[in-house]
Amino acid sequence: MPKGIDVSSHQPSINWNTVKANGIEFAYIKATEGTGYINPEFSSQYTGATNVGIIRGGYHFARPDISSGATQANFFLAHGGGWSADGITLPGALDIEYNPYGATCFGLSASAMTSWIKDFSNTYHSRTGRYPVIYTTTDWWRTCTGNASGFQNDNPLWIASWGSSIGTLPAGYQFTTFWQYANSGPNPGDQDYFNGDAAGLLRMARGS
């Protein structure tokens, strides 16, 4: 399985040539959070990955407590979250997990959270022709969406499950597309796998 990493402003000085030499084939880079934060390192990280031939994409850290899914999808798209069928760009990812700033599920009911995610997803799809990847944990999904099903029909799953096995997936999903298996390792940031081969990763970047 192709190896990848995901990074943010916590990794400000990445030697992408070393990352490439270490066998990393893809990277997700934090672009935005909520509607007021833009990763100051995004441009240099995105360009650095591009220059060494790493397939890359942006991700958005969800803040369902401060604005609608559509508003945040548009903010993400305006600041690095776009997609084009150029063979080197992964569809944008929605990072949705436990609230580090307050209420566990951002103060939303399970039905409201499910609607928020759909709002983000549908807005992203209407603008790019692709549905966003959803990054989450099974525990969060069960707790904050009531283990909602239906997203498996459109949204590739990026599961965070640190350890030697993935475990149970959110409702409806038979497989995950990406697996974040560790929060540290030989390369910067979190460590990931793509569930497939290099040709499959390329097809995902092309949208085919």
Backbone torsions as a table, in degrees:
resi	resn	phi	psi	omega
1	MET	NA	131.6	177.5
2	PRO	-57.1	139.1	179.8
3	LYS	-94.6	147.5	178.6
4	GLY	-143.5	176.4	174.3
5	ILE	-136.8	159.8	167.2
6	ASP	-129.1	137.5	-170.9
7	VAL	-136.1	164.7	179.5
8	SER	-145.8	-161.3	179.4
9	SER	-68.4	-10.7	176.7
10	HIS	-71.7	-11.8	177.5
11	GLN	-120.5	75.0	-169.9
12	PRO	-76.9	-22.4	-174.2
13	SER	-128.5	82.0	-177.2
14	ILE	-97.2	129.7	172.7
15	ASN	-88.9	96.1	-173.6
16	TRP	-69.2	-27.1	175.4
17	ASN	-63.5	-40.1	177.4
18	THR	-66.8	-42.9	178.7
19	VAL	-58.9	-45.0	178.6
20	LYS	-63.0	-43.5	180.0
21	ALA	-64.0	-26.6	178.4
22	ASN	-79.0	-0.2	175.3
23	GLY	96.3	9.0	178.4
24	ILE	-73.9	130.1	-176.4
25	GLU	-109.6	-18.1	178.9
26	PHE	-147.0	160.6	179.0
27	ALA	-148.4	138.7	167.7
28	TYR	-107.4	133.6	-173.2
29	ILE	-123.4	128.2	179.2
30	LYS	-63.3	126.4	178.5
31	ALA	-103.1	-48.1	-170.2
32	THR	-145.8	166.3	173.5
33	GLU	-145.9	132.7	-179.8
34	GLY	58.0	-130.8	176.3
35	THR	-130.7	16.1	-177.6
36	GLY	-134.3	-0.9	-177.0
37	TYR	-119.9	129.5	172.8
38	ILE	-122.0	127.4	178.7
39	ASN	-60.1	116.6	-178.1
40	PRO	-66.7	-17.1	179.7
41	GLU	-95.3	-3.0	-170.8
42	PHE	-57.6	-49.8	-175.0
43	SER	-60.4	-45.4	-179.0
44	SER	-69.4	-37.3	178.8
45	GLN	-67.7	-43.7	-178.2
46	TYR	-65.6	-44.4	179.0
47	THR	-66.1	-40.8	179.5
48	GLY	-61.0	-43.3	177.6
49	ALA	-64.7	-42.6	-179.6
50	THR	-60.5	-43.4	-174.1
51	ASN	-65.3	-23.0	179.3
52	VAL	-104.0	6.2	174.2
53	GLY	84.4	22.1	175.7
54	ILE	-86.2	129.8	175.8
55	ILE	-67.6	128.6	-172.4
56	ARG	-138.6	161.8	177.2
57	GLY	-154.7	167.4	179.0
58	GLY	-102.9	157.4	172.8
59	TYR	-131.7	154.4	-177.6
60	HIS	-117.6	128.2	175.5
61	PHE	-86.1	116.4	-173.4
62	ALA	-71.4	139.8	171.6
63	ARG	-130.5	75.2	-176.7
64	PRO	-64.0	-9.6	-179.1
65	ASP	-83.4	-11.0	-172.6
66	ILE	-116.1	-20.2	178.5
67	SER	-166.7	172.1	-175.3
68	SER	-71.2	162.0	175.5
69	GLY	-60.3	-41.7	179.6
70	ALA	-62.2	-43.2	179.5
71	THR	-60.6	-43.1	-178.7
72	GLN	-73.4	-33.3	175.1
73	ALA	-62.6	-42.6	179.5
74	ASN	-67.4	-37.4	176.2
75	PHE	-63.3	-44.6	177.3
76	PHE	-59.4	-47.2	-179.6
77	LEU	-63.1	-30.9	-179.0
78	ALA	-78.1	-13.7	-173.4
79	HIS	-133.7	45.8	170.4
80	GLY	110.8	-3.0	-175.1
81	GLY	-92.5	10.2	-175.9
82	GLY	-71.9	171.5	178.5
83	TRP	-141.2	142.7	171.0
84	SER	-143.0	153.7	-174.4
85	ALA	-83.3	58.9	-176.1
86	ASP	-100.2	-0.1	178.0
87	GLY	83.4	-1.7	178.9
88	ILE	-128.0	4.1	-176.5
89	THR	-119.0	121.3	174.7
90	LEU	-82.2	150.3	176.1
91	PRO	-60.8	147.2	-179.7
92	GLY	-57.7	151.3	-178.8
93	ALA	-117.0	141.1	174.3
94	LEU	-99.6	113.4	177.6
95	ASP	-90.3	106.9	-178.2
96	ILE	-126.3	116.9	-172.5
97	GLU	-151.5	-175.5	-177.0
98	TYR	-59.9	139.5	-176.9
99	ASN	-66.2	117.5	179.3
100	PRO	-80.5	-4.7	-171.8
101	TYR	-112.1	-8.9	-175.1
102	GLY	178.1	-131.4	-174.5
103	ALA	-52.0	135.8	-172.7
104	THR	-48.3	-50.2	-178.8
105	CYS	-108.3	34.5	178.2
106	PHE	59.9	20.6	178.1
107	GLY	78.0	10.4	-178.6
108	LEU	-101.7	147.6	171.1
109	SER	-72.4	167.2	179.4
110	ALA	-60.0	-41.8	-179.4
111	SER	-68.7	-38.6	178.5
112	ALA	-67.4	-38.0	178.4
113	MET	-65.6	-43.1	178.1
114	THR	-60.3	-42.1	178.3
115	SER	-65.2	-37.8	179.4
116	TRP	-62.6	-45.7	-179.5
117	ILE	-63.7	-41.5	178.0
118	LYS	-63.0	-38.2	179.1
119	ASP	-62.7	-45.9	176.5
120	PHE	-61.4	-49.8	-176.2
121	SER	-61.6	-46.7	-178.0
122	ASN	-66.9	-35.7	177.9
123	THR	-67.0	-44.5	178.8
124	TYR	-61.4	-42.8	179.7
125	HIS	-63.7	-41.2	-178.2
126	SER	-65.7	-27.6	-178.2
127	ARG	-89.0	-27.9	-172.0
128	THR	-119.9	-19.3	-173.6
129	GLY	83.6	-0.2	176.7
130	ARG	-122.0	147.2	171.0
131	TYR	-86.4	144.8	-179.2
132	PRO	-73.0	153.0	168.8
133	VAL	-69.8	144.5	174.3
134	ILE	-109.8	120.0	174.0
135	TYR	-99.0	126.6	180.0
136	THR	-164.6	-179.3	169.5
137	THR	-114.2	153.1	178.0
138	THR	-62.0	-37.1	179.6
139	ASP	-62.6	-45.0	178.5
140	TRP	-63.7	-44.2	-176.7
141	TRP	-60.3	-42.2	178.2
142	ARG	-66.7	-43.3	-175.6
143	THR	-70.6	-42.4	-168.3
144	CYS	-104.4	-15.2	174.0
145	THR	-116.1	-1.3	-173.9
146	GLY	70.5	24.8	-177.8
147	ASN	60.7	49.7	-178.6
148	ALA	-61.9	137.5	174.6
149	SER	-105.0	168.7	178.7
150	GLY	113.6	-30.0	-178.9
151	PHE	-69.4	-23.2	-179.2
152	GLN	-62.6	-19.5	-179.2
153	ASN	-74.9	-21.7	-175.4
154	ASP	-127.6	-40.8	-168.6
155	ASN	-99.2	117.7	172.3
156	PRO	-59.0	144.5	-178.0
157	LEU	-99.8	137.1	172.6
158	TRP	-122.2	101.3	-174.1
159	ILE	-93.4	136.8	173.0
160	ALA	-98.2	114.8	179.5
161	SER	-151.7	95.8	-174.0
162	TRP	-78.5	123.8	-179.3
163	GLY	143.5	-162.7	-173.4
164	SER	-90.8	-8.7	178.9
165	SER	-142.1	157.5	-175.6
166	ILE	-80.7	-40.2	-177.8
167	GLY	81.6	-162.7	-177.7
168	THR	-69.2	141.8	179.2
169	LEU	-101.2	163.1	174.6
170	PRO	-57.5	158.0	-175.3
171	ALA	-52.6	135.0	175.7
172	GLY	92.6	-26.4	-176.7
173	TYR	-82.4	128.7	175.7
174	GLN	-95.2	-17.5	-179.8
175	PHE	-156.9	162.0	174.1
176	THR	-107.7	148.2	178.7
177	THR	-85.9	-41.5	174.6
178	PHE	-123.3	150.4	177.7
179	TRP	-132.5	114.3	171.9
180	GLN	-85.7	106.0	-171.3
181	TYR	-100.0	-10.3	178.8
182	ALA	-157.6	151.7	178.6
183	ASN	-98.1	6.4	172.6
184	SER	-160.8	162.6	-178.2
185	GLY	174.8	-157.4	-175.6
186	PRO	-72.7	-14.3	179.3
187	ASN	-119.7	162.9	-177.0
188	PRO	-60.3	148.9	172.9
189	GLY	75.5	-156.6	178.3
190	ASP	-82.7	155.8	-175.1
191	GLN	-107.3	135.3	-172.6
192	ASP	-136.3	159.3	169.4
193	TYR	-124.4	149.6	167.0
194	PHE	-98.1	132.1	-177.1
195	ASN	-82.9	81.2	-178.2
196	GLY	164.9	-155.8	177.6
197	ASP	-117.5	-179.5	-176.7
198	ALA	-61.4	-36.4	178.8
199	ALA	-65.4	-38.2	177.6
200	GLY	-66.2	-39.4	177.3
201	LEU	-61.9	-42.0	177.9
202	LEU	-63.9	-41.6	177.3
203	ARG	-61.1	-38.9	178.9
204	MET	-63.8	-39.8	178.6
205	ALA	-66.8	-30.4	179.8
206	ARG	-85.4	-14.2	-179.2
207	GLY	78.3	23.3	-176.1
208	SER	-105.3	NA	NA
